């Protein structure tokens, strides 16, 4: 990633934004190194930590702007946060909601107080239980990943080491993704990126990594949480093994 930024940055670049943890593959980007490089180029650096917050530490990563959505860490949907570094920061925020001049002129209107309080409490709980969740969830994810990669022609998308502990993305080469997804009752997985209600395109993330359209279409993302159990993992493994023995070739 750092090499790509070196090549892409121009003298007139004012802001670089990089996702801390990719939502499809779980790959963790070297944010500290990227922030240092961006600042050397004279630009501001922003990162979206939605997939990382509450799972791994994000202190002192050298950013100017940071945003996240609370629902990924069990806060209510509709609440999130934007962090703006104060010391030496050149960021000038423009209000999106105008009117009463609330929040020092940054956001007019009534705030979502219950959501804000809930988000704060969720952050406290996530910080207290981070090590425990990492140990439990990573064990389940590793078991799922190991067993699925034993199946013929399957391969892992992304880095096998430098990734968040709750996510895996597996390419089921030669399989029919619609067949698999349609018959995995009560099992939630994702495939492709829905650009509209009528059209599903192959993942732009996986294509950028070098996968073909067919390979991207038959890649499934599995995301685990604190409420998943070993029984859940056994069920998923068993069901996928059953389905991959029954399904035909791609298309």
VOBA-1610 file (N, C-alpha, C; in pm, whole numbers, padded with zeros to 5 digits, always signed):
BEGIN
Unk+00082-00121+00000Unk+00000+00000+00000Unk+00085+00126+00000Unk+00195+00128+00076Unk+00279+00247+00082Unk+00337+00282-00055Unk+00375+00180-00133Unk+00430+00205-00265Unk+00324+00265-00357Unk+00202+00217-00347Unk+00093+00270-00429Unk+00068+00417-00397Unk+00076+00450-00268Unk+00054+00589-00228Unk+00166+00679-00278Unk+00289+00629-00272Unk+00402+00706-00324Unk+00382+00740-00471Unk+00331+00643-00546Unk+00311+00663-00689Unk+00190+00752-00719Unk+00087+00742-00634Unk-00036+00815-00660Unk-00033+00959-00611Unk+00043+00985-00504Unk+00045+01120-00445Unk+00106+01221-00542Unk+00042+01338-00549Unk+00089+01446-00635Unk+00117+01570-00550Unk+00184+01669-00605Unk+00212+01791-00529Unk+00086+01861-00479Unk-00027+01844-00553Unk-00151+01911-00512Unk-00244+01820-00432Unk-00196+01702-00389Unk-00277+01612-00306Unk-00296+01674-00169Unk-00421+01688-00124Unk-00446+01749+00006Unk-00494+01648+00111Unk-00549+01534+00065Unk-00601+01435+00160Unk-00587+01295+00104Unk-00541+01203+00188Unk-00536+01062+00154Unk-00621+00987+00256Unk-00710+00901+00209Unk-00796+00824+00298Unk-00779+00675+00271Unk-00748+00599+00374Unk-00726+00455+00361Unk-00803+00383+00471Unk-00874+00278+00434Unk-00945+00195+00531Unk-00845+00118+00617Unk-00859+00125+00748Unk-00766+00056+00838Unk-00771-00095+00816Unk-00892-00151+00820Unk-00912-00294+00797Unk-01012-00310+00683Unk-00975-00385+00580Unk-01065-00403+00467Unk-01186-00484+00508Unk-01304-00437+00467Unk-01427-00503+00511Unk-01454-00635+00440Unk-01388-00662+00328Unk-01413-00787+00256Unk-01312-00895+00289Unk-01186-00858+00302Unk-01080-00958+00324Unk-01027-00957+00467Unk-01052-00849+00542Unk-01000-00839+00677Unk-00855-00797+00685Unk-00792-00768+00572Unk-00650-00729+00571Unk-00631-00597+00644Unk-00529-00593+00730Unk-00496-00474+00808Unk-00388-00395+00735Unk-00414-00268+00712Unk-00317-00182+00644Unk-00218-00122+00745Unk-00095-00096+00702Unk+00007-00036+00791Unk-00019+00114+00809Unk-00118+00146+00889Unk-00166+00283+00899Unk-00059+00381+00948Unk+00020+00342+01046Unk+00123+00432+01097Unk+00221+00470+00988Unk+00265+00372+00911Unk+00360+00398+00803Unk+00298+00484+00694Unk+00171+00456+00665Unk+00101+00533+00563Unk+00085+00678+00609Unk+00046+00697+00735Unk+00028+00832+00788Unk+00159+00912+00780Unk+00269+00847+00815Unk+00399+00914+00809Unk+00433+00955+00666Unk+00408+00865+00572Unk+00436+00893+00431Unk+00350+01008+00381Unk+00222+01005+00415Unk+00129+01108+00369Unk+00171+01245+00423Unk+00209+01249+00550Unk+00250+01376+00609Unk+00380+01428+00546Unk+00467+01337+00509Unk+00590+01378+00440Unk+00558+01440+00304Unk+00446+01398+00245Unk+00401+01453+00117Unk+00326+01586+00135Unk+00306+01625+00261Unk+00239+01750+00289Unk+00088+01743+00285Unk+00032+01623+00292Unk-00113+01605+00285Unk-00168+01562+00421Unk-00299+01567+00433Unk-00368+01519+00552Unk-00402+01372+00532Unk-00414+01300+00645Unk-00444+01157+00637Unk-00570+01124+00716Unk-00659+01049+00652Unk-00783+01004+00714Unk-00794+00853+00705Unk-00852+00792+00806Unk-00875+00647+00799Unk-01013+00614+00854Unk-01076+00516+00791Unk-01203+00460+00837Unk-01169+00334+00918Unk-01202+00338+01048Unk-01166+00225+01135Unk-01287+00142+01175Unk-01394+00149+01096Unk-01517+00079+01131Unk-01496-00069+01156Unk-01412-00133+01073Unk-01389-00277+01088Unk-01285-00309+01196Unk-01219-00207+01248Unk-01112-00229+01346Unk-01151-00190+01487Unk-01231-00084+01502Unk-01260-00030+01634Unk-01332-00134+01720Unk-01286-00146+01843Unk-01342-00245+01934Unk-01280-00382+01922Unk-01197-00402+01818Unk-01132-00531+01797Unk-00981-00523+01820Unk-00920-00416+01770Unk-00777-00395+01790Unk-00754-00251+01834Unk-00641-00225+01899Unk-00611-00091+01944Unk-00587+00004+01829Unk-00636+00127+01844Unk-00618+00226+01738Unk-00558+00355+01794Unk-00494+00348+01910Unk-00434+00466+01970Unk-00305+00504+01898Unk-00278+00633+01892Unk-00150+00686+01845Unk-00110+00628+01709Unk-00198+00642+01611Unk-00165+00592+01477Unk-00134+00705+01380Unk-00120+00827+01431Unk-00070+00936+01349Unk-00165+00992+01246Unk-00295+00986+01274Unk-00393+01031+01175Unk-00443+01173+01205Unk-00501+01235+01104Unk-00563+01366+01120Unk-00714+01355+01139Unk-00774+01260+01069Unk-00918+01236+01076Unk-00944+01087+01087Unk-01044+01051+01167Unk-01078+00910+01186Unk-01229+00899+01201Unk-01288+00803+01132Unk-01433+00785+01142Unk-01466+00638+01162Unk-01582+00614+01223Unk-01630+00476+01235Unk-01780+00474+01260Unk-01841+00362+01227Unk-01982+00338+01250Unk-01997+00242+01367Unk-02088+00275+01459Unk-02098+00199+01582Unk-02159+00061+01570Unk-02240+00036+01466Unk-02312-00091+01463Unk-02220-00212+01447Unk-02097-00191+01399Unk-02004-00302+01383Unk-01948-00349+01517Unk-01971-00273+01623Unk-01924-00313+01755Unk-02041-00326+01853Unk-02162-00351+01796Unk-02283-00378+01872Unk-02349-00255+01931Unk-02315-00136+01884Unk-02390-00016+01919Unk-02514-00010+01830Unk-02612+00073+01864Unk-02731+00084+01778Unk-02694+00134+01639Unk-02768+00092+01540Unk-02747+00144+01405Unk-02783+00293+01402Unk-02711+00367+01320Unk-02740+00509+01306Unk-02654+00599+01390Unk-02554+00544+01459Unk-02464+00626+01538Unk-02320+00595+01499Unk-02238+00698+01493Unk-02097+00680+01460Unk-02019+00798+01514Unk-01896+00811+01476Unk-01813+00918+01529Unk-01709+00963+01428Unk-01673+01090+01436Unk-01564+01146+01359Unk-01466+01209+01456Unk-01343+01161+01453Unk-01236+01218+01537Unk-01152+01312+01451Unk-01125+01430+01505Unk-01043+01528+01437Unk-00927+01565+01529Unk-00805+01539+01483Unk-00689+01572+01566Unk-00681+01724+01584Unk-00663+01766+01707Unk-00663+01908+01737Unk-00525+01972+01724Unk-00425+01913+01785Unk-00292+01974+01790Unk-00229+01982+01652Unk-00201+02103+01607Unk-00134+02123+01480Unk-00214+02083+01359Unk-00344+02066+01375Unk-00427+02018+01264Unk-00470+02134+01175Unk-00463+02114+01046Unk-00503+02217+00950Unk-00642+02191+00893Unk-00715+02096+00950Unk-00846+02059+00898Unk-00948+02169+00927Unk-01023+02206+00826Unk-01132+02302+00838Unk-01261+02229+00803Unk-01343+02198+00903Unk-01467+02124+00879Unk-01578+02219+00835Unk-01658+02174+00740Unk-01773+02250+00691Unk-01900+02183+00740Unk-01990+02257+00803Unk-02113+02195+00855Unk-02200+02140+00742Unk-02261+02026+00768Unk-02352+01965+00672Unk-02497+02003+00701Unk-02528+02030+00828Unk-02661+02073+00868Unk-02653+02216+00919Unk-02729+02305+00860Unk-02724+02447+00898Unk-02852+02485+00974Unk-02840+02592+01050Unk-02958+02640+01122Unk-02923+02708+01251Unk-02928+02633+01361Unk-02913+02693+01493Unk-02772+02717+01541Unk-02673+02666+01468Unk-02536+02690+01509Unk-02489+02604+01626Unk-02553+02489+01646Unk-02514+02400+01755Unk-02374+02342+01731Unk-02318+02284+01835Unk-02187+02219+01828Unk-02083+02309+01762Unk-02075+02432+01814Unk-01977+02531+01764Unk-01992+02553+01612Unk-02115+02548+01567Unk-02144+02574+01427Unk-02121+02458+01333Unk-02087+02341+01386Unk-02055+02226+01301Unk-02178+02142+01267Unk-02277+02138+01357Unk-02394+02054+01329Unk-02516+02109+01401Unk-02603+02170+01327Unk-02727+02221+01386Unk-02829+02109+01399Unk-02914+02120+01497Unk-03019+02021+01516Unk-02999+01940+01643Unk-03103+01866+01678Unk-03100+01784+01800Unk-03013+01661+01779Unk-02925+01637+01874Unk-02836+01522+01864Unk-02905+01394+01907Unk-02853+01282+01860Unk-02906+01150+01897Unk-02844+01110+02031Unk-02898+01168+02138Unk-02839+01148+02270Unk-02838+01001+02313Unk-02948+00925+02300Unk-02943+00783+02337Unk-02836+00706+02259Unk-02823+00737+02128Unk-02722+00669+02047Unk-02582+00703+02091Unk-02560+00831+02125Unk-02428+00875+02169Unk-02389+00807+02300Unk-02481+00802+02395Unk-02455+00736+02524Unk-02428+00588+02504Unk-02509+00524+02417Unk-02491+00382+02391Unk-02355+00355+02327Unk-02315+00440+02233Unk-02186+00422+02167Unk-02072+00433+02267Unk-02081+00531+02356Unk-01976+00548+02456Unk-01965+00425+02545Unk-02079+00371+02587Unk-02077+00252+02674Unk-02025+00130+02598Unk-02064+00116+02473Unk-02016+00005+02391Unk-01864+00011+02376Unk-01810+00131+02357Unk-01665+00145+02346Unk-01595+00101+02474Unk-01654+00134+02587Unk-01597+00092+02716Unk-01596-00061+02728Unk-01708-00122+02695Unk-01720-00268+02704Unk-01623-00336+02607Unk-01616-00285+02485Unk-01526-00343+02384Unk-01381-00337+02430Unk-01344-00227+02492Unk-01207-00212+02540Unk-01178-00310+02653Unk-01276-00328+02741Unk-01259-00420+02854Unk-01250-00566+02809Unk-01322-00601+02704Unk-01332-00741+02661Unk-01253-00771+02534Unk-01170-00677+02490Unk-01101-00692+02363Unk-01014-00818+02357Unk-00933-00840+02459Unk-00843-00955+02460Unk-00921-01086+02461Unk-01028-01091+02541Unk-01110-01213+02550Unk-01178-01242+02416Unk-01236-01140+02355Unk-01302-01159+02225Unk-01202-01203+02118Unk-01085-01142+02120Unk-00985-01179+02020Unk-00946-01326+02033Unk-00927-01372+02154Unk-00889-01512+02175Unk-01000-01607+02130Unk-01122-01579+02170Unk-01233-01669+02139Unk-01270-01668+01990Unk-01283-01548+01934Unk-01328-01537+01795Unk-01221-01584+01698Unk-01096-01553+01726Unk-00989-01596+01635Unk-00979-01748+01629Unk-01005-01815+01741Unk-01002-01961+01741Unk-01111-02018+01651Unk-01230-01957+01655Unk-01340-02002+01570Unk-01312-01972+01424Unk-01262-01851+01397Unk-01231-01814+01259Unk-01124-01906+01200Unk-01020-01936+01279Unk-00913-02023+01231Unk-00965-02163+01199Unk-01054-02210+01283Unk-01112-02343+01259Unk-01193-02344+01130Unk-01276-02243+01112Unk-01357-02233+00991Unk-01268-02225+00867Unk-01171-02137+00872Unk-01082-02116+00759Unk-01002-02242+00726Unk-00948-02306+00826Unk-00867-02426+00805Unk-00947-02537+00738Unk-01068-02559+00786Unk-01151-02667+00731Unk-01198-02636+00589Unk-01234-02510+00562Unk-01280-02476+00428Unk-01166-02482+00326Unk-01046-02450+00369Unk-00932-02455+00277Unk-00886-02598+00249Unk-00939-02694+00322Unk-00908-02835+00293Unk-00987-02885+00172Unk-01093-02813+00137Unk-01175-02856+00024Unk-01101-02831-00106Unk-01120-02917-00206Unk-01048-02904-00333Unk-01069-02770-00401Unk-00960-02713-00450Unk-00960-02589-00530Unk-00991-02462-00452Unk-01015-02471-00322Unk-01042-02351-00245Unk-00913-02276-00215Unk-00922-02144-00207Unk-00804-02063-00174Unk-00846-01942-00093Unk-00751-01888-00017Unk-00776-01773+00068Unk-00753-01644-00008Unk-00843-01550+00004Unk-00824-01417-00054Unk-00769-01323+00053Unk-00654-01264+00025Unk-00595-01172+00123Unk-00476-01231+00194Unk-00427-01158+00291Unk-00309-01197+00369Unk-00349-01299+00475Unk-00272-01407+00486Unk-00306-01511+00583Unk-00267-01473+00726Unk-00181-01373+00742Unk-00134-01335+00875Unk-00182-01196+00916Unk-00161-01099+00830Unk-00187-00959+00866Unk-00332-00921+00839Unk-00423-00977+00920Unk-00564-00949+00901Unk-00637-00955+01034Unk-00756-00897+01037Unk-00837-00895+01158Unk-00884-01036+01189Unk-00905-01065+01316Unk-00926-01204+01360Unk-01068-01258+01339Unk-01161-01174+01295Unk-01298-01223+01282Unk-01344-01245+01138Unk-01257-01220+01042Unk-01298-01222+00901Unk-01214-01317+00818Unk-01279-01387+00726Unk-01207-01464+00626Unk-01283-01457+00495Unk-01210-01466+00384Unk-01270-01458+00251Unk-01214-01572+00169Unk-01300-01664+00130Unk-01259-01787+00063Unk-01311-01791-00081Unk-01223-01829-00173Unk-01263-01847-00313Unk-01294-01995-00336Unk-01417-02024-00375Unk-01461-02161-00400Unk-01455-02185-00552Unk-01336-02206-00602Unk-01315-02217-00746Unk-01394-02334-00806Unk-01460-02304-00917Unk-01535-02408-00987Unk-01674-02433-00932Unk-01712-02362-00825Unk-01844-02382-00767Unk-01944-02281-00821Unk-02069-02305-00792Unk-02177-02213-00829Unk-02214-02135-00703Unk-02173-02007-00698Unk-02194-01927-00578Unk-02342-01911-00544Unk-02426-01892-00646Unk-02569-01875-00620Unk-02629-02001-00557Unk-02581-02116-00602Unk-02628-02243-00545Unk-02589-02250-00398Unk-02464-02216-00367Unk-02416-02224-00229Unk-02493-02129-00138Unk-02501-02003-00179Unk-02565-01902-00095Unk-02715-01932-00078Unk-02779-01972-00185Unk-02922-01996-00181Unk-02963-02112-00092Unk-02870-02204-00065Unk-02904-02322+00013Unk-02841-02322+00152Unk-02774-02214+00188Unk-02718-02203+00323Unk-02819-02133+00414Unk-02926-02203+00447Unk-03031-02147+00528Unk-02979-02112+00667Unk-03017-01993+00715Unk-02978-01945+00848Unk-02828-01920+00861Unk-02756-01918+00748Unk-02613-01885+00748Unk-02595-01760+00663Unk-02545-01654+00724Unk-02530-01526+00654Unk-02388-01512+00602Unk-02374-01504+00470Unk-02245-01478+00406Unk-02269-01371+00299Unk-02161-01313+00248Unk-02177-01211+00143Unk-02092-01248+00023Unk-02137-01201-00092Unk-02070-01230-00218Unk-02092-01115-00313Unk-01985-01060-00370Unk-01998-00948-00462Unk-02033-00820-00391Unk-02058-00715-00470Unk-02095-00585-00417Unk-02223-00540-00486Unk-02325-00510-00409Unk-02454-00471-00466Unk-02453-00322-00497Unk-02439-00288-00624Unk-02440-00149-00666Unk-02583-00099-00684Unk-02676-00190-00706Unk-02817-00153-00713Unk-02897-00277-00676Unk-03025-00258-00660Unk-03110-00372-00622Unk-03121-00475-00733Unk-03091-00435-00856Unk-03111-00526-00969Unk-02980-00584-01023Unk-02866-00524-00989Unk-02739-00566-01047Unk-02638-00596-00937Unk-02576-00713-00945Unk-02468-00748-00853Unk-02340-00764-00934Unk-02239-00689-00898Unk-02112-00691-00968Unk-02009-00769-00887Unk-01907-00824-00953Unk-01799-00889-00877Unk-01727-00787-00791Unk-01678-00831-00678Unk-01613-00742-00583Unk-01497-00664-00647Unk-01502-00532-00639Unk-01393-00450-00694Unk-01266-00470-00613Unk-01280-00505-00485Unk-01164-00531-00400Unk-01089-00654-00449Unk-01163-00762-00472Unk-01100-00887-00516Unk-01044-00874-00657Unk-01113-00799-00743Unk-01062-00779-00879Unk-00933-00698-00876Unk-00925-00601-00786Unk-00803-00522-00774Unk-00687-00607-00724Unk-00719-00717-00656Unk-00617-00808-00606Unk-00572-00907-00713Unk-00637-00903-00830Unk-00596-00990-00939Unk-00689-01105-00970Unk-00801-01117-00900Unk-00895-01224-00927Unk-00976-01193-01053Unk-01014-01297-01124Unk-01101-01281-01240Unk-01244-01256-01192Unk-01332-01219-01285Unk-01472-01201-01248Unk-01530-01328-01188Unk-01502-01441-01253Unk-01556-01568-01204Unk-01505-01600-01063Unk-01376-01578-01041Unk-01318-01606-00909Unk-01377-01514-00803Unk-01398-01388-00839Unk-01456-01294-00744Unk-01600-01331-00711Unk-01675-01374-00813Unk-01814-01411-00792Unk-01830-01532-00700Unk-01733-01624-00702Unk-01745-01745-00620Unk-01664-01733-00491Unk-01632-01611-00451Unk-01564-01588-00324Unk-01666-01544-00221Unk-01661-01607-00105Unk-01756-01577+00001Unk-01683-01518+00122Unk-01743-01416+00180Unk-01688-01351+00300Unk-01763-01400+00422Unk-01687-01445+00521Unk-01743-01491+00648Unk-01696-01395+00758Unk-01790-01345+00836Unk-01757-01253+00944Unk-01816-01305+01074Unk-01730-01324+01174Unk-01773-01380+01302Unk-01783-01272+01408Unk-01861-01302+01513Unk-01878-01207+01622Unk-01875-01275+01757Unk-01895-01196+01860Unk-01883-01245+01997Unk-01990-01348+02034Unk-02098-01352+01957Unk-02207-01444+01991Unk-02202-01574+01911Unk-02104-01588+01825Unk-02088-01715+01753Unk-02028-01821+01844Unk-02064-01945+01817Unk-02018-02056+01900Unk-01948-02161+01814Unk-01884-02255+01880Unk-01820-02366+01809Unk-01924-02447+01732Unk-02044-02458+01787Unk-02151-02529+01719Unk-02187-02459+01588Unk-02188-02326+01589Unk-02215-02251+01466Unk-02113-02285+01359Unk-01987-02287+01398Unk-01879-02314+01303Unk-01891-02455+01247Unk-01921-02551+01333Unk-01939-02689+01288Unk-02054-02697+01186Unk-02160-02623+01211Unk-02275-02623+01120Unk-02237-02567+00984Unk-02165-02456+00982Unk-02123-02394+00856Unk-02032-02488+00778Unk-01934-02544+00845Unk-01839-02635+00779Unk-01913-02754+00718Unk-02001-02814+00797Unk-02075-02931+00752Unk-02163-02898+00632Unk-02231-02784+00638Unk-02323-02747+00530Unk-02247-02717+00401Unk-02136-02647+00412Unk-02059-02615+00291Unk-01997-02739+00230Unk-01950-02830+00313Unk-01895-02955+00261Unk-02002-03033+00186Unk-02122-03034+00243Unk-02233-03105+00178Unk-02267-03040+00044Unk-02276-02908+00041Unk-02316-02838-00080Unk-02211-02845-00190Unk-02086-02835-00153Unk-01981-02838-00255Unk-01966-02976-00319Unk-02014-03077-00253Unk-02013-03211-00312Unk-02128-03227-00410Unk-02235-03145-00393Unk-02353-03159-00476Unk-02354-03065-00596Unk-02293-02944-00578Unk-02304-02843-00683Unk-02221-02878-00806Unk-02262-02824-00919Unk-02188-02845-01042Unk-02079-02742-01060Unk-02025-02738-01180Unk-01920-02642-01210Unk-01979-02502-01219Unk-01892-02403-01217Unk-01935-02263-01223Unk-02021-02239-01346Unk-02136-02169-01323Unk-02233-02138-01427Unk-02292-02265-01489
//
